[in-house]
Amino acid sequence: MYDILIIGGGPAGLTAALYAARAGKRCAVLERAVPGGQIVNSPLVENYPGLPHLSGMDFAARLQEQAEQQGAELLYEDALRAEVRADGSFLVSTDAGSHSARALILATGVAHRSLGLPGEEALIGSGISYCALCDGAFFAGRDVAVVGGGNTALQDALFLSNLCNQVTMLVRRDRFRGQQALVEQVLSRPNISVRFGRTVAELWEQNGALRGLTLNVAGSPEHESLPVDGLFLAVGQVPVGEVFSMLAETDEAGYFRAGEDCTTRTPGVFVAGDCRGKAVRQLTTAVADGATAAAAATQWLER
Ligand code: NAP
């Protein structure tokens, strides 16, 4: 029986584990893929207070090590469902078995949003990618497009411009959504061009690989053609963790409803990180949630 079981090993979940372990609680993190969550896709984080230049991958590795050194366990398992037992403890079933805990922290994070275009799924790994850091090198010297106008798209375009011949950013509105510092860097790169008011209408496929795009132009019946070998999608995220919605209520978009104290309607269940409904989703707010949720779970156990 764990004191605290944390579902999700991103920055929020690993921070919760660090705090729970330091509070003397027996805790484990269930992670179905790679510890670190979305931040591992950020080549450079420049807005984490006190650490001006940070690779997302390094941050995740160091946080994992720190949590484990304090006594947290990391279990590479996919949490499939959770139920409340008659005594108020929890049983979490995973793809590898089941675990019992007196308190749960849901830190399930978010997943990439897709465009929903015909043929999109089949081209993932054959021209379409959600991760510039992981897949950018496959497109060295070639022309690529990045869809999105947020911080992820801006970071992806900057990273790809160091490897690719030409990077075209496709932004559906007439302006970016991301930070001004990143916008200025993008606009100063000679091999990045930005097309505002553009969405992808069609994917061109040849022999199983992406060859280009047909674009819609806002306010115009005309279409544009854009031959590219790579398409990086950075169009935001959708919450993960629907399977736990019987424990924690979700809002219309699927994010867990919980206030800054990270508590939910189920005693002993807390939520942390990007899966929680909130206004600002940043590394800083994720780790803050992890600390808050662990402190709240610790207090709840001690009461
Ligand atoms: P985001 O901020 O939600 O931006 C998504 C972008 O995709 C927006 O430009 C949006 O357009 C566009 N979009 C959405 N659906 C689309 C569609 N179907 N077709 C075309 N465009 C579409 O997502 P994000 O950039 O992944 O960032 C997520 C969160 O992580 C944000 O809070 C962000 O600040 C944070 N983040 C921070 C950093 C950092 O601080 N260094 C780095 C990465 C991410 P509209 O603007 O028209 O909605």
py3Dmol code that shows the C-alpha trace and the ligand (Angstrom):
import py3Dmol

protein = """\
ATOM      1  CA  MET A   1       0.000   0.000   0.000  1.00  0.00           C
ATOM      2  CA  TYR A   2       1.505   3.313  -1.082  1.00  0.00           C
ATOM      3  CA  ASP A   3       0.700   6.453   0.857  1.00  0.00           C
ATOM      4  CA  ILE A   4       0.541   8.462  -2.365  1.00  0.00           C
ATOM      5  CA  LEU A   5       0.336   7.157  -5.909  1.00  0.00           C
ATOM      6  CA  ILE A   6       0.985   9.715  -8.622  1.00  0.00           C
ATOM      7  CA  ILE A   7      -0.380   9.105 -12.103  1.00  0.00           C
ATOM      8  CA  GLY A   8       1.838  10.778 -14.685  1.00  0.00           C
ATOM      9  CA  GLY A   9       5.582  11.446 -14.618  1.00  0.00           C
ATOM     10  CA  GLY A  10       5.788  14.932 -16.132  1.00  0.00           C
ATOM     11  CA  PRO A  11       7.134  17.963 -14.243  1.00  0.00           C
ATOM     12  CA  ALA A  12       3.996  18.110 -12.033  1.00  0.00           C
ATOM     13  CA  GLY A  13       4.022  14.397 -11.181  1.00  0.00           C
ATOM     14  CA  LEU A  14       7.773  14.219 -10.535  1.00  0.00           C
ATOM     15  CA  THR A  15       7.649  17.352  -8.376  1.00  0.00           C
ATOM     16  CA  ALA A  16       4.751  15.866  -6.408  1.00  0.00           C
ATOM     17  CA  ALA A  17       6.864  12.714  -5.918  1.00  0.00           C
ATOM     18  CA  LEU A  18       9.840  14.763  -4.734  1.00  0.00           C
ATOM     19  CA  TYR A  19       7.724  16.617  -2.173  1.00  0.00           C
ATOM     20  CA  ALA A  20       5.810  13.516  -1.038  1.00  0.00           C
ATOM     21  CA  ALA A  21       9.025  11.529  -0.564  1.00  0.00           C
ATOM     22  CA  ARG A  22      10.639  14.363   1.371  1.00  0.00           C
ATOM     23  CA  ALA A  23       7.544  14.447   3.594  1.00  0.00           C
ATOM     24  CA  GLY A  24       8.294  10.825   4.477  1.00  0.00           C
ATOM     25  CA  LYS A  25       5.470   9.319   2.431  1.00  0.00           C
ATOM     26  CA  ARG A  26       5.825   6.071   0.535  1.00  0.00           C
ATOM     27  CA  CYS A  27       5.081   7.125  -3.011  1.00  0.00           C
ATOM     28  CA  ALA A  28       5.346   5.964  -6.604  1.00  0.00           C
ATOM     29  CA  VAL A  29       4.874   7.570  -9.985  1.00  0.00           C
ATOM     30  CA  LEU A  30       3.139   5.650 -12.773  1.00  0.00           C
ATOM     31  CA  GLU A  31       4.500   6.709 -16.167  1.00  0.00           C
ATOM     32  CA  ARG A  32       3.419   5.045 -19.399  1.00  0.00           C
ATOM     33  CA  ALA A  33       6.062   6.549 -21.678  1.00  0.00           C
ATOM     34  CA  VAL A  34       9.057   8.798 -21.052  1.00  0.00           C
ATOM     35  CA  PRO A  35       9.391  10.671 -17.739  1.00  0.00           C
ATOM     36  CA  GLY A  36       9.340  14.438 -18.202  1.00  0.00           C
ATOM     37  CA  GLY A  37       6.125  14.874 -20.156  1.00  0.00           C
ATOM     38  CA  GLN A  38       5.845  17.586 -22.809  1.00  0.00           C
ATOM     39  CA  ILE A  39       8.901  19.504 -21.618  1.00  0.00           C
ATOM     40  CA  VAL A  40      11.238  16.887 -23.112  1.00  0.00           C
ATOM     41  CA  ASN A  41      10.203  18.266 -26.525  1.00  0.00           C
ATOM     42  CA  SER A  42      11.467  21.774 -25.683  1.00  0.00           C
ATOM     43  CA  PRO A  43      15.075  22.150 -26.865  1.00  0.00           C
ATOM     44  CA  LEU A  44      15.540  25.340 -24.887  1.00  0.00           C
ATOM     45  CA  VAL A  45      13.515  26.783 -22.011  1.00  0.00           C
ATOM     46  CA  GLU A  46      14.449  30.371 -21.282  1.00  0.00           C
ATOM     47  CA  ASN A  47      11.746  31.369 -18.806  1.00  0.00           C
ATOM     48  CA  TYR A  48      12.309  29.033 -15.858  1.00  0.00           C
ATOM     49  CA  PRO A  49      13.213  31.354 -12.998  1.00  0.00           C
ATOM     50  CA  GLY A  50      16.862  31.195 -11.975  1.00  0.00           C
ATOM     51  CA  LEU A  51      17.921  28.873 -14.810  1.00  0.00           C
ATOM     52  CA  PRO A  52      18.124  31.059 -17.928  1.00  0.00           C
ATOM     53  CA  HIS A  53      19.106  28.305 -20.391  1.00  0.00           C
ATOM     54  CA  LEU A  54      17.580  24.917 -19.828  1.00  0.00           C
ATOM     55  CA  SER A  55      17.080  21.944 -22.117  1.00  0.00           C
ATOM     56  CA  GLY A  56      13.730  20.267 -21.426  1.00  0.00           C
ATOM     57  CA  MET A  57      15.372  16.842 -21.630  1.00  0.00           C
ATOM     58  CA  ASP A  58      18.030  17.768 -19.039  1.00  0.00           C
ATOM     59  CA  PHE A  59      15.437  19.280 -16.757  1.00  0.00           C
ATOM     60  CA  ALA A  60      13.331  16.103 -16.848  1.00  0.00           C
ATOM     61  CA  ALA A  61      16.325  13.827 -16.245  1.00  0.00           C
ATOM     62  CA  ARG A  62      17.528  15.887 -13.285  1.00  0.00           C
ATOM     63  CA  LEU A  63      14.073  16.113 -11.732  1.00  0.00           C
ATOM     64  CA  GLN A  64      13.589  12.343 -12.080  1.00  0.00           C
ATOM     65  CA  GLU A  65      16.949  11.677 -10.443  1.00  0.00           C
ATOM     66  CA  GLN A  66      16.169  14.129  -7.640  1.00  0.00           C
ATOM     67  CA  ALA A  67      12.787  12.496  -6.906  1.00  0.00           C
ATOM     68  CA  GLU A  68      14.281   8.990  -6.966  1.00  0.00           C
ATOM     69  CA  GLN A  69      17.170  10.018  -4.710  1.00  0.00           C
ATOM     70  CA  GLN A  70      14.607  11.192  -2.176  1.00  0.00           C
ATOM     71  CA  GLY A  71      12.954   7.765  -2.228  1.00  0.00           C
ATOM     72  CA  ALA A  72      10.158   8.048  -4.827  1.00  0.00           C
ATOM     73  CA  GLU A  73       9.631   4.982  -7.042  1.00  0.00           C
ATOM     74  CA  LEU A  74       9.120   5.264 -10.780  1.00  0.00           C
ATOM     75  CA  LEU A  75       6.972   2.515 -12.319  1.00  0.00           C
ATOM     76  CA  TYR A  76       6.786   2.298 -16.104  1.00  0.00           C
ATOM     77  CA  GLU A  77       3.133   1.312 -16.305  1.00  0.00           C
ATOM     78  CA  ASP A  78       0.030   2.665 -18.001  1.00  0.00           C
ATOM     79  CA  ALA A  79      -2.685   3.463 -15.446  1.00  0.00           C
ATOM     80  CA  LEU A  80      -5.953   2.281 -16.963  1.00  0.00           C
ATOM     81  CA  ARG A  81      -8.498   2.955 -14.207  1.00  0.00           C
ATOM     82  CA  ALA A  82      -8.875   3.706 -10.525  1.00  0.00           C
ATOM     83  CA  GLU A  83     -11.551   2.816  -8.029  1.00  0.00           C
ATOM     84  CA  VAL A  84     -12.340   3.840  -4.483  1.00  0.00           C
ATOM     85  CA  ARG A  85     -12.472   0.962  -2.029  1.00  0.00           C
ATOM     86  CA  ALA A  86     -14.967   0.751   0.834  1.00  0.00           C
ATOM     87  CA  ASP A  87     -12.295   1.922   3.295  1.00  0.00           C
ATOM     88  CA  GLY A  88     -11.597   5.060   1.189  1.00  0.00           C
ATOM     89  CA  SER A  89      -8.278   3.812  -0.231  1.00  0.00           C
ATOM     90  CA  PHE A  90      -7.707   3.463  -3.978  1.00  0.00           C
ATOM     91  CA  LEU A  91      -7.008   0.588  -6.319  1.00  0.00           C
ATOM     92  CA  VAL A  92      -5.275   1.576  -9.552  1.00  0.00           C
ATOM     93  CA  SER A  93      -5.204  -0.970 -12.365  1.00  0.00           C
ATOM     94  CA  THR A  94      -2.404  -0.725 -14.897  1.00  0.00           C
ATOM     95  CA  ASP A  95      -1.300  -2.641 -17.980  1.00  0.00           C
ATOM     96  CA  ALA A  96       1.060  -4.570 -15.676  1.00  0.00           C
ATOM     97  CA  GLY A  97      -1.083  -5.241 -12.592  1.00  0.00           C
ATOM     98  CA  SER A  98      -2.567  -3.117  -9.827  1.00  0.00           C
ATOM     99  CA  HIS A  99      -1.458  -0.896  -6.961  1.00  0.00           C
ATOM    100  CA  SER A 100      -3.116   0.288  -3.769  1.00  0.00           C
ATOM    101  CA  ALA A 101      -2.750   3.742  -2.287  1.00  0.00           C
ATOM    102  CA  ARG A 102      -4.277   5.893   0.421  1.00  0.00           C
ATOM    103  CA  ALA A 103      -4.141   9.037  -1.744  1.00  0.00           C
ATOM    104  CA  LEU A 104      -3.909   9.733  -5.469  1.00  0.00           C
ATOM    105  CA  ILE A 105      -2.456  12.612  -7.429  1.00  0.00           C
ATOM    106  CA  LEU A 106      -3.639  12.838 -11.034  1.00  0.00           C
ATOM    107  CA  ALA A 107      -0.879  14.489 -13.062  1.00  0.00           C
ATOM    108  CA  THR A 108      -1.895  13.039 -16.410  1.00  0.00           C
ATOM    109  CA  GLY A 109      -0.922  16.067 -18.496  1.00  0.00           C
ATOM    110  CA  VAL A 110      -1.961  16.804 -22.038  1.00  0.00           C
ATOM    111  CA  ALA A 111      -1.525  15.234 -25.484  1.00  0.00           C
ATOM    112  CA  HIS A 112      -0.960  16.765 -28.906  1.00  0.00           C
ATOM    113  CA  ARG A 113      -3.968  18.019 -30.799  1.00  0.00           C
ATOM    114  CA  SER A 114      -4.196  16.838 -34.403  1.00  0.00           C
ATOM    115  CA  LEU A 115      -5.596  18.702 -37.416  1.00  0.00           C
ATOM    116  CA  GLY A 116      -8.119  15.960 -38.159  1.00  0.00           C
ATOM    117  CA  LEU A 117      -7.321  15.873 -41.896  1.00  0.00           C
ATOM    118  CA  PRO A 118      -7.794  12.813 -44.103  1.00  0.00           C
ATOM    119  CA  GLY A 119      -4.554  10.827 -44.299  1.00  0.00           C
ATOM    120  CA  GLU A 120      -2.970  12.686 -41.359  1.00  0.00           C
ATOM    121  CA  GLU A 121      -2.602   9.723 -39.050  1.00  0.00           C
ATOM    122  CA  ALA A 122      -1.037   7.502 -41.718  1.00  0.00           C
ATOM    123  CA  LEU A 123       1.618  10.155 -42.429  1.00  0.00           C
ATOM    124  CA  ILE A 124       2.793  10.457 -38.827  1.00  0.00           C
ATOM    125  CA  GLY A 125       6.401   9.300 -39.001  1.00  0.00           C
ATOM    126  CA  SER A 126       6.410   9.687 -42.809  1.00  0.00           C
ATOM    127  CA  GLY A 127       6.509  13.462 -43.005  1.00  0.00           C
ATOM    128  CA  ILE A 128       4.232  14.540 -40.166  1.00  0.00           C
ATOM    129  CA  SER A 129       5.668  15.011 -36.692  1.00  0.00           C
ATOM    130  CA  TYR A 130       4.645  16.475 -33.346  1.00  0.00           C
ATOM    131  CA  CYS A 131       8.216  16.804 -32.135  1.00  0.00           C
ATOM    132  CA  ALA A 132      10.787  19.007 -33.866  1.00  0.00           C
ATOM    133  CA  LEU A 133      13.446  18.058 -31.353  1.00  0.00           C
ATOM    134  CA  CYS A 134      12.963  14.316 -31.956  1.00  0.00           C
ATOM    135  CA  ASP A 135      12.417  14.314 -35.729  1.00  0.00           C
ATOM    136  CA  GLY A 136      13.969  17.541 -37.032  1.00  0.00           C
ATOM    137  CA  ALA A 137      17.213  15.847 -38.062  1.00  0.00           C
ATOM    138  CA  PHE A 138      15.321  13.669 -40.587  1.00  0.00           C
ATOM    139  CA  PHE A 139      14.576  16.858 -42.524  1.00  0.00           C
ATOM    140  CA  ALA A 140      18.077  18.357 -42.599  1.00  0.00           C
ATOM    141  CA  GLY A 141      18.532  20.517 -45.717  1.00  0.00           C
ATOM    142  CA  ARG A 142      14.882  20.127 -46.734  1.00  0.00           C
ATOM    143  CA  ASP A 143      11.806  22.378 -46.730  1.00  0.00           C
ATOM    144  CA  VAL A 144       9.337  21.999 -43.891  1.00  0.00           C
ATOM    145  CA  ALA A 145       6.248  23.724 -42.493  1.00  0.00           C
ATOM    146  CA  VAL A 146       5.191  24.332 -38.910  1.00  0.00           C
ATOM    147  CA  VAL A 147       1.497  24.783 -38.125  1.00  0.00           C
ATOM    148  CA  GLY A 148       0.568  26.936 -35.122  1.00  0.00           C
ATOM    149  CA  GLY A 149       1.272  30.357 -33.690  1.00  0.00           C
ATOM    150  CA  GLY A 150       1.944  29.546 -30.016  1.00  0.00           C
ATOM    151  CA  ASN A 151       5.172  29.095 -28.083  1.00  0.00           C
ATOM    152  CA  THR A 152       5.625  25.497 -29.220  1.00  0.00           C
ATOM    153  CA  ALA A 153       5.339  26.454 -32.902  1.00  0.00           C
ATOM    154  CA  LEU A 154       7.754  29.358 -32.455  1.00  0.00           C
ATOM    155  CA  GLN A 155      10.280  27.176 -30.646  1.00  0.00           C
ATOM    156  CA  ASP A 156       9.909  24.420 -33.251  1.00  0.00           C
ATOM    157  CA  ALA A 157      10.457  26.861 -36.126  1.00  0.00           C
ATOM    158  CA  LEU A 158      13.599  28.244 -34.478  1.00  0.00           C
ATOM    159  CA  PHE A 159      14.978  24.778 -33.842  1.00  0.00           C
ATOM    160  CA  LEU A 160      14.191  23.567 -37.375  1.00  0.00           C
ATOM    161  CA  SER A 161      15.688  26.670 -38.990  1.00  0.00           C
ATOM    162  CA  ASN A 162      19.105  25.488 -37.752  1.00  0.00           C
ATOM    163  CA  LEU A 163      18.734  22.229 -39.697  1.00  0.00           C
ATOM    164  CA  CYS A 164      16.343  22.749 -42.590  1.00  0.00           C
ATOM    165  CA  ASN A 165      16.606  24.699 -45.811  1.00  0.00           C
ATOM    166  CA  GLN A 166      13.377  26.661 -45.450  1.00  0.00           C
ATOM    167  CA  VAL A 167      10.816  26.717 -42.645  1.00  0.00           C
ATOM    168  CA  THR A 168       7.332  28.077 -43.358  1.00  0.00           C
ATOM    169  CA  MET A 169       5.133  28.896 -40.385  1.00  0.00           C
ATOM    170  CA  LEU A 170       1.408  28.599 -41.024  1.00  0.00           C
ATOM    171  CA  VAL A 171      -0.588  30.651 -38.518  1.00  0.00           C
ATOM    172  CA  ARG A 172      -4.365  30.596 -38.750  1.00  0.00           C
ATOM    173  CA  ARG A 173      -4.943  34.056 -37.296  1.00  0.00           C
ATOM    174  CA  ASP A 174      -3.297  37.338 -38.287  1.00  0.00           C
ATOM    175  CA  ARG A 175      -0.943  37.258 -35.301  1.00  0.00           C
ATOM    176  CA  PHE A 176       1.058  34.961 -33.076  1.00  0.00           C
ATOM    177  CA  ARG A 177      -0.123  33.745 -29.703  1.00  0.00           C
ATOM    178  CA  GLY A 178       3.353  33.115 -28.216  1.00  0.00           C
ATOM    179  CA  GLN A 179       5.911  35.202 -26.343  1.00  0.00           C
ATOM    180  CA  GLN A 180       7.268  38.361 -27.964  1.00  0.00           C
ATOM    181  CA  ALA A 181      10.897  37.312 -27.335  1.00  0.00           C
ATOM    182  CA  LEU A 182      10.369  34.162 -29.437  1.00  0.00           C
ATOM    183  CA  VAL A 183       8.406  36.076 -32.111  1.00  0.00           C
ATOM    184  CA  GLU A 184      11.308  38.501 -32.535  1.00  0.00           C
ATOM    185  CA  GLN A 185      13.812  35.660 -32.910  1.00  0.00           C
ATOM    186  CA  VAL A 186      11.597  33.979 -35.522  1.00  0.00           C
ATOM    187  CA  LEU A 187      11.123  37.159 -37.524  1.00  0.00           C
ATOM    188  CA  SER A 188      14.874  37.745 -37.609  1.00  0.00           C
ATOM    189  CA  ARG A 189      15.749  34.309 -39.065  1.00  0.00           C
ATOM    190  CA  PRO A 190      16.290  34.580 -42.832  1.00  0.00           C
ATOM    191  CA  ASN A 191      15.131  31.020 -43.567  1.00  0.00           C
ATOM    192  CA  ILE A 192      11.831  31.258 -41.661  1.00  0.00           C
ATOM    193  CA  SER A 193       8.870  32.711 -43.524  1.00  0.00           C
ATOM    194  CA  VAL A 194       5.525  33.315 -41.839  1.00  0.00           C
ATOM    195  CA  ARG A 195       2.172  33.062 -43.578  1.00  0.00           C
ATOM    196  CA  PHE A 196      -0.672  34.395 -41.464  1.00  0.00           C
ATOM    197  CA  GLY A 197      -4.311  33.496 -42.101  1.00  0.00           C
ATOM    198  CA  ARG A 198      -3.402  30.054 -43.445  1.00  0.00           C
ATOM    199  CA  THR A 199      -4.746  26.622 -42.517  1.00  0.00           C
ATOM    200  CA  VAL A 200      -3.941  23.272 -44.063  1.00  0.00           C
ATOM    201  CA  ALA A 201      -6.730  22.069 -46.354  1.00  0.00           C
ATOM    202  CA  GLU A 202      -5.090  18.988 -47.806  1.00  0.00           C
ATOM    203  CA  LEU A 203      -2.022  16.797 -47.410  1.00  0.00           C
ATOM    204  CA  TRP A 204      -0.206  15.595 -50.562  1.00  0.00           C
ATOM    205  CA  GLU A 205       0.965  12.066 -50.238  1.00  0.00           C
ATOM    206  CA  GLN A 206       3.200  10.130 -52.635  1.00  0.00           C
ATOM    207  CA  ASN A 207       4.492   6.611 -52.045  1.00  0.00           C
ATOM    208  CA  GLY A 208       3.447   6.816 -48.417  1.00  0.00           C
ATOM    209  CA  ALA A 209       5.329  10.052 -47.695  1.00  0.00           C
ATOM    210  CA  LEU A 210       4.263  13.677 -47.377  1.00  0.00           C
ATOM    211  CA  ARG A 211       5.113  15.797 -50.403  1.00  0.00           C
ATOM    212  CA  GLY A 212       3.267  19.052 -49.794  1.00  0.00           C
ATOM    213  CA  LEU A 213       0.196  20.930 -48.679  1.00  0.00           C
ATOM    214  CA  THR A 214      -2.809  22.739 -50.048  1.00  0.00           C
ATOM    215  CA  LEU A 215      -3.563  25.783 -47.927  1.00  0.00           C
ATOM    216  CA  ASN A 216      -6.741  27.724 -47.243  1.00  0.00           C
ATOM    217  CA  VAL A 217      -6.258  31.488 -47.234  1.00  0.00           C
ATOM    218  CA  ALA A 218      -8.432  33.398 -44.750  1.00  0.00           C
ATOM    219  CA  GLY A 219     -10.962  35.671 -46.465  1.00  0.00           C
ATOM    220  CA  SER A 220     -10.171  34.322 -49.925  1.00  0.00           C
ATOM    221  CA  PRO A 221     -11.636  31.529 -52.050  1.00  0.00           C
ATOM    222  CA  GLU A 222      -8.138  30.893 -53.458  1.00  0.00           C
ATOM    223  CA  HIS A 223      -5.899  28.063 -52.298  1.00  0.00           C
ATOM    224  CA  GLU A 224      -2.115  28.025 -52.146  1.00  0.00           C
ATOM    225  CA  SER A 225       0.273  25.168 -52.747  1.00  0.00           C
ATOM    226  CA  LEU A 226       3.272  24.514 -50.541  1.00  0.00           C
ATOM    227  CA  PRO A 227       5.649  21.677 -51.450  1.00  0.00           C
ATOM    228  CA  VAL A 228       7.290  20.411 -48.233  1.00  0.00           C
ATOM    229  CA  ASP A 229       8.809  17.154 -47.030  1.00  0.00           C
ATOM    230  CA  GLY A 230       7.997  17.742 -43.389  1.00  0.00           C
ATOM    231  CA  LEU A 231       5.036  19.096 -41.461  1.00  0.00           C
ATOM    232  CA  PHE A 232       5.407  19.829 -37.746  1.00  0.00           C
ATOM    233  CA  LEU A 233       2.123  20.186 -35.895  1.00  0.00           C
ATOM    234  CA  ALA A 234       2.111  22.542 -32.917  1.00  0.00           C
ATOM    235  CA  VAL A 235      -1.589  23.346 -32.671  1.00  0.00           C
ATOM    236  CA  GLY A 236      -2.040  23.004 -28.957  1.00  0.00           C
ATOM    237  CA  GLN A 237      -2.998  20.223 -26.670  1.00  0.00           C
ATOM    238  CA  VAL A 238      -5.899  18.238 -25.294  1.00  0.00           C
ATOM    239  CA  PRO A 239      -6.156  16.971 -21.711  1.00  0.00           C
ATOM    240  CA  VAL A 240      -5.424  13.348 -20.876  1.00  0.00           C
ATOM    241  CA  GLY A 241      -7.058  11.461 -18.031  1.00  0.00           C
ATOM    242  CA  GLU A 242     -10.677  11.026 -19.006  1.00  0.00           C
ATOM    243  CA  VAL A 243     -10.621   7.535 -17.490  1.00  0.00           C
ATOM    244  CA  PHE A 244     -10.314   9.154 -14.045  1.00  0.00           C
ATOM    245  CA  SER A 245     -13.263  11.526 -14.475  1.00  0.00           C
ATOM    246  CA  MET A 246     -15.333   9.513 -11.994  1.00  0.00           C
ATOM    247  CA  LEU A 247     -12.862  10.666  -9.325  1.00  0.00           C
ATOM    248  CA  ALA A 248     -12.394  14.252 -10.410  1.00  0.00           C
ATOM    249  CA  GLU A 249     -14.941  16.320 -12.296  1.00  0.00           C
ATOM    250  CA  THR A 250     -13.866  17.739 -15.665  1.00  0.00           C
ATOM    251  CA  ASP A 251     -14.833  20.973 -17.445  1.00  0.00           C
ATOM    252  CA  GLU A 252     -16.271  21.233 -20.973  1.00  0.00           C
ATOM    253  CA  ALA A 253     -12.783  20.976 -22.488  1.00  0.00           C
ATOM    254  CA  GLY A 254     -11.929  17.880 -20.426  1.00  0.00           C
ATOM    255  CA  TYR A 255      -9.583  19.499 -17.876  1.00  0.00           C
ATOM    256  CA  PHE A 256      -9.972  18.473 -14.232  1.00  0.00           C
ATOM    257  CA  ARG A 257     -11.870  20.994 -12.167  1.00  0.00           C
ATOM    258  CA  ALA A 258      -9.742  21.856  -9.152  1.00  0.00           C
ATOM    259  CA  GLY A 259      -8.683  25.135  -7.631  1.00  0.00           C
ATOM    260  CA  GLU A 260      -5.209  26.324  -6.737  1.00  0.00           C
ATOM    261  CA  ASP A 261      -5.291  23.936  -3.752  1.00  0.00           C
ATOM    262  CA  CYS A 262      -5.429  21.005  -6.238  1.00  0.00           C
ATOM    263  CA  THR A 263      -8.247  19.241  -4.335  1.00  0.00           C
ATOM    264  CA  THR A 264     -11.120  17.430  -6.061  1.00  0.00           C
ATOM    265  CA  ARG A 265     -14.600  16.289  -5.092  1.00  0.00           C
ATOM    266  CA  THR A 266     -13.188  12.889  -4.029  1.00  0.00           C
ATOM    267  CA  PRO A 267     -11.461  12.913  -0.622  1.00  0.00           C
ATOM    268  CA  GLY A 268      -7.860  11.822  -1.094  1.00  0.00           C
ATOM    269  CA  VAL A 269      -7.713  12.652  -4.847  1.00  0.00           C
ATOM    270  CA  PHE A 270      -5.696  15.644  -5.986  1.00  0.00           C
ATOM    271  CA  VAL A 271      -4.791  16.961  -9.449  1.00  0.00           C
ATOM    272  CA  ALA A 272      -1.634  18.698 -10.618  1.00  0.00           C
ATOM    273  CA  GLY A 273      -0.162  20.183 -13.768  1.00  0.00           C
ATOM    274  CA  ASP A 274      -1.483  20.811 -17.257  1.00  0.00           C
ATOM    275  CA  CYS A 275      -4.453  18.438 -16.815  1.00  0.00           C
ATOM    276  CA  ARG A 276      -5.919  20.873 -14.270  1.00  0.00           C
ATOM    277  CA  GLY A 277      -8.225  23.619 -15.562  1.00  0.00           C
ATOM    278  CA  LYS A 278      -6.224  26.854 -15.282  1.00  0.00           C
ATOM    279  CA  ALA A 279      -5.226  29.953 -17.190  1.00  0.00           C
ATOM    280  CA  VAL A 280      -1.448  29.549 -17.469  1.00  0.00           C
ATOM    281  CA  ARG A 281       0.196  26.270 -18.487  1.00  0.00           C
ATOM    282  CA  GLN A 282       3.920  26.614 -18.023  1.00  0.00           C
ATOM    283  CA  LEU A 283       6.722  24.557 -16.508  1.00  0.00           C
ATOM    284  CA  THR A 284       6.606  26.873 -13.500  1.00  0.00           C
ATOM    285  CA  THR A 285       2.876  26.365 -12.932  1.00  0.00           C
ATOM    286  CA  ALA A 286       3.213  22.588 -13.384  1.00  0.00           C
ATOM    287  CA  VAL A 287       5.916  22.249 -10.734  1.00  0.00           C
ATOM    288  CA  ALA A 288       3.999  24.614  -8.441  1.00  0.00           C
ATOM    289  CA  ASP A 289       0.959  22.345  -8.740  1.00  0.00           C
ATOM    290  CA  GLY A 290       3.088  19.284  -7.995  1.00  0.00           C
ATOM    291  CA  ALA A 291       4.316  20.820  -4.741  1.00  0.00           C
ATOM    292  CA  THR A 292       0.824  22.015  -3.778  1.00  0.00           C
ATOM    293  CA  ALA A 293      -0.836  18.665  -4.521  1.00  0.00           C
ATOM    294  CA  ALA A 294       1.806  16.721  -2.562  1.00  0.00           C
ATOM    295  CA  ALA A 295       1.470  19.057   0.419  1.00  0.00           C
ATOM    296  CA  ALA A 296      -2.333  18.771   0.288  1.00  0.00           C
ATOM    297  CA  ALA A 297      -2.162  14.961   0.036  1.00  0.00           C
ATOM    298  CA  THR A 298       0.307  14.803   2.937  1.00  0.00           C
ATOM    299  CA  GLN A 299      -1.944  16.969   5.122  1.00  0.00           C
ATOM    300  CA  TRP A 300      -4.976  14.903   4.157  1.00  0.00           C
ATOM    301  CA  LEU A 301      -3.183  11.652   5.107  1.00  0.00           C
ATOM    302  CA  GLU A 302      -2.038  13.074   8.424  1.00  0.00           C
ATOM    303  CA  ARG A 303      -5.529  14.288   9.278  1.00  0.00           C
TER     304      ARG A 303
END
"""
ligand_1 = """\
48
NAP
P -1.170 27.018 -27.807
O -0.568 28.134 -27.034
O -2.540 26.564 -27.467
O -1.123 27.443 -29.343
C -1.717 26.649 -30.327
C -1.606 27.338 -31.660
O -2.170 26.462 -32.643
C -2.366 28.650 -31.739
O -1.675 29.526 -32.607
C -3.700 28.216 -32.364
O -4.340 29.239 -33.073
C -3.218 27.153 -33.323
N -4.231 26.175 -33.705
C -5.044 25.446 -32.906
N -5.802 24.588 -33.635
C -5.440 24.791 -34.926
C -5.844 24.228 -36.148
N -6.772 23.258 -36.195
N -5.272 24.667 -37.293
C -4.332 25.636 -37.244
N -3.892 26.214 -36.122
C -4.439 25.803 -34.977
O -0.276 25.683 -27.753
P 1.307 25.508 -27.486
O 2.090 26.434 -28.313
O 1.561 24.044 -27.618
O 1.474 25.892 -25.972
C 0.721 25.217 -24.954
C 1.065 25.818 -23.594
O 2.426 25.519 -23.279
C 0.933 27.331 -23.594
O 0.475 27.754 -22.344
C 2.345 27.785 -23.830
O 2.608 29.082 -23.319
C 3.133 26.726 -23.083
N 4.498 26.612 -23.650
C 5.445 27.425 -23.115
C 6.738 27.394 -23.605
C 7.753 28.307 -22.998
O 7.411 29.082 -22.147
N 9.004 28.301 -23.395
C 7.066 26.552 -24.668
C 6.074 25.752 -25.225
C 4.790 25.810 -24.707
P -5.211 30.372 -32.315
O -4.224 31.304 -31.692
O -6.008 30.969 -33.409
O -6.048 29.643 -31.307
"""
view = py3Dmol.view(width=600, height=400)
view.addModel(protein, "pdb")
view.setStyle({"model": 0}, {"cartoon": {"style": "trace"}})
view.addModel(ligand_1, "xyz")
view.setStyle({"model": 1}, {"stick": {}})
view.zoomTo()
view.show()
